[in-house]
């Protein structure tokens, strides 16, 4: 019998919003990169709930970092990308 710590059938935790202090379910993927640090094709990601999508998008957008906003279920992570 498996102990609770080794149960391989346990569901992975649902992705949550990247906004500070928010634990709501993520609905959006905000793909971004900092051109002074990353190659043009690299994408880092933040996840956002409905409430924080616009705020996080604006934060990245004013810095010129935001590259794409995609529904979580439609996101295909490019090779070399990572969640921040």
Backbone bond lengths (Angstrom), bond angles and torsions (degrees), N, CA, C in turn:
res aa  C-N    CA-C-N  psi(-1)  N-CA   C-N-CA  omega(-1)  CA-C   N-CA-C  phi
1 X - - - 1.465 - - 1.526 109.09 -
2 X 1.314 116.73 136.30 1.466 121.56 179.56 1.509 111.07 -78.69
3 X 1.319 115.70 141.79 1.463 119.28 172.12 1.515 107.97 -79.70
4 X 1.332 119.24 161.29 1.466 121.30 -179.63 1.527 112.68 -57.14
5 X 1.327 117.83 -29.53 1.460 120.00 -178.15 1.514 112.91 -75.98
6 X 1.326 118.60 -16.94 1.457 121.04 -176.78 1.515 112.10 -116.89
7 X 1.302 119.04 12.49 1.457 122.48 -179.70 1.523 109.46 -67.61
8 X 1.328 116.40 112.44 1.464 120.82 -178.13 1.521 112.19 -81.61
9 X 1.335 117.90 -8.10 1.459 121.46 179.15 1.525 112.60 -92.46
10 X 1.310 117.73 -1.98 1.468 120.90 -179.18 1.532 109.65 -66.53
11 X 1.310 115.50 138.51 1.461 120.62 179.29 1.524 110.03 -71.43
12 X 1.316 115.49 143.10 1.463 120.15 175.79 1.522 108.14 -68.16
13 X 1.335 117.07 147.55 1.463 118.32 179.12 1.533 110.69 -61.61
14 X 1.314 115.59 143.48 1.463 120.50 178.95 1.527 109.53 -66.08
15 X 1.332 117.60 140.11 1.470 119.96 177.79 1.522 110.73 -60.81
16 X 1.323 116.82 139.12 1.462 121.63 -179.49 1.516 110.78 -117.25
17 X 1.297 114.88 161.38 1.460 124.21 -179.83 1.531 110.45 -59.80
18 X 1.332 116.11 142.88 1.465 122.55 178.87 1.523 113.68 -84.24
19 X 1.337 118.09 -7.55 1.466 120.59 179.41 1.523 109.59 -63.38
20 X 1.299 116.46 139.63 1.464 121.70 -177.24 1.530 110.71 -55.35
21 X 1.329 115.61 125.47 1.450 121.39 176.59 1.519 115.45 81.50
22 X 1.325 118.52 -7.03 1.466 121.22 -178.40 1.518 109.75 -89.53
23 X 1.315 116.37 133.29 1.471 122.03 177.31 1.526 110.43 -119.23
24 X 1.342 117.02 15.10 1.463 120.44 179.62 1.526 110.26 -70.78
25 X 1.302 115.14 158.78 1.465 121.05 179.90 1.531 110.08 -63.92
26 X 1.314 115.58 137.40 1.463 121.20 176.52 1.524 109.28 -74.98
27 X 1.317 115.62 139.99 1.458 122.70 178.37 1.527 109.90 -122.32
28 X 1.322 116.36 -26.24 1.462 122.92 -174.38 1.527 111.52 -123.51
29 X 1.332 115.26 149.99 1.464 122.58 170.99 1.527 106.60 -112.83
30 X 1.329 115.82 125.51 1.457 121.62 175.67 1.524 106.90 -105.79
31 X 1.319 115.87 109.12 1.465 121.40 -178.91 1.527 108.11 -91.66
32 X 1.318 115.56 132.71 1.462 119.56 -175.60 1.519 110.28 -148.14
33 X 1.322 114.75 166.71 1.449 120.72 168.85 1.515 109.13 -155.93
34 X 1.317 115.10 149.63 1.464 122.76 176.93 1.521 106.09 -97.01
35 X 1.330 118.24 108.22 1.466 120.54 -174.18 1.532 114.39 -62.67
36 X 1.324 117.50 -18.43 1.464 117.94 177.31 1.529 111.55 -81.80
37 X 1.338 117.52 -15.38 1.467 121.75 -178.86 1.522 114.61 -115.28
38 X 1.335 117.67 -27.81 1.462 121.79 -170.69 1.525 111.38 -118.22
39 X 1.330 114.99 151.90 1.461 119.95 173.06 1.528 108.39 -66.55
40 X 1.325 118.52 155.53 1.471 120.67 -176.20 1.526 114.87 -57.39
41 X 1.319 118.34 -32.06 1.462 120.22 -177.63 1.529 113.95 -83.92
42 X 1.307 118.59 -13.84 1.469 121.65 -178.25 1.526 110.43 -71.61
43 X 1.329 115.61 139.50 1.464 121.23 177.11 1.516 109.70 -129.65
44 X 1.312 115.91 124.65 1.454 122.67 169.42 1.521 104.94 -99.06
45 X 1.319 118.04 159.87 1.460 118.95 -176.99 1.513 112.31 -134.61
46 X 1.298 114.19 145.64 1.451 123.85 166.55 1.513 105.73 -116.99
47 X 1.307 116.50 149.42 1.458 121.78 175.05 1.518 108.61 -105.48
48 X 1.326 116.18 147.24 1.469 119.67 -177.54 1.519 110.96 -138.71
49 X 1.330 114.49 142.74 1.466 121.13 170.07 1.536 106.56 -82.59
50 X 1.328 116.08 174.35 1.473 119.42 178.78 1.526 111.20 -57.47
51 X 1.330 116.69 -43.00 1.466 121.32 -175.66 1.528 113.26 -64.06
52 X 1.320 118.32 -35.68 1.467 121.22 -173.30 1.531 114.84 -102.37
53 X 1.323 118.31 -2.41 1.474 120.94 -177.70 1.526 111.80 -56.30
54 X 1.298 117.17 -49.60 1.463 120.63 -177.04 1.524 111.25 -65.99
55 X 1.308 118.04 -44.93 1.467 121.65 -179.68 1.529 111.33 -60.71
56 X 1.330 117.05 -48.90 1.467 119.99 -179.79 1.527 111.35 -66.24
57 X 1.326 116.83 -37.28 1.471 120.57 177.32 1.525 110.92 -62.62
58 X 1.332 116.72 -43.47 1.461 120.09 178.50 1.520 111.65 -64.44
59 X 1.324 117.53 -41.18 1.461 122.25 178.82 1.529 110.30 -57.41
60 X 1.321 116.58 -47.50 1.461 120.23 179.43 1.528 111.44 -73.34
61 X 1.323 116.72 -37.26 1.464 121.53 -176.80 1.522 113.82 -64.18
62 X 1.318 118.23 -43.26 1.465 120.30 -177.99 1.533 110.99 -66.30
63 X 1.315 117.45 -20.64 1.462 122.08 178.06 1.533 112.13 -91.86
64 X 1.334 115.66 -4.92 1.456 120.54 -178.28 1.522 113.36 75.82
65 X 1.342 117.00 20.76 1.458 121.46 -176.64 1.534 113.25 -94.26
66 X 1.338 118.11 -29.70 1.463 122.19 -172.78 1.527 110.68 -68.01
67 X 1.331 115.60 127.58 1.467 120.87 -179.84 1.519 112.35 -112.52
68 X 1.341 117.91 -32.41 1.458 120.05 -176.92 1.520 110.31 -163.30
69 X 1.335 116.56 149.96 1.459 123.33 173.43 1.527 106.34 -128.13
70 X 1.332 115.76 120.71 1.463 121.53 -173.05 1.531 108.81 -134.58
71 X 1.337 116.71 143.43 1.465 120.87 173.23 1.525 108.52 -57.85
72 X 1.320 116.90 138.89 1.461 122.63 -176.81 1.530 111.90 -52.51
73 X 1.317 117.39 -44.02 1.460 121.35 -178.62 1.517 114.35 -67.13
74 X 1.335 117.66 -16.97 1.464 122.16 -178.97 1.527 113.17 -102.47
75 X 1.335 116.83 -5.84 1.466 121.64 -175.44 1.525 111.56 -71.94
76 X 1.324 115.18 129.73 1.449 122.47 171.74 1.516 105.23 -118.87
77 X 1.320 116.25 113.84 1.463 121.15 -175.41 1.531 110.34 -73.93
78 X 1.348 116.98 119.25 1.463 119.47 178.26 1.521 110.96 -64.87
79 X 1.314 116.05 152.64 1.457 120.98 176.52 1.520 109.27 -58.78
80 X 1.316 117.00 136.60 1.459 121.59 -179.89 1.515 114.47 87.82
81 X 1.332 116.87 2.57 1.460 121.67 179.99 1.518 109.77 -92.92
82 X 1.328 115.42 163.03 1.458 119.55 177.66 1.510 110.03 -153.15
83 X 1.337 114.76 154.17 1.462 120.07 175.78 1.516 107.89 -84.67
84 X 1.316 116.14 133.80 1.459 121.00 179.53 1.498 111.04 -93.39
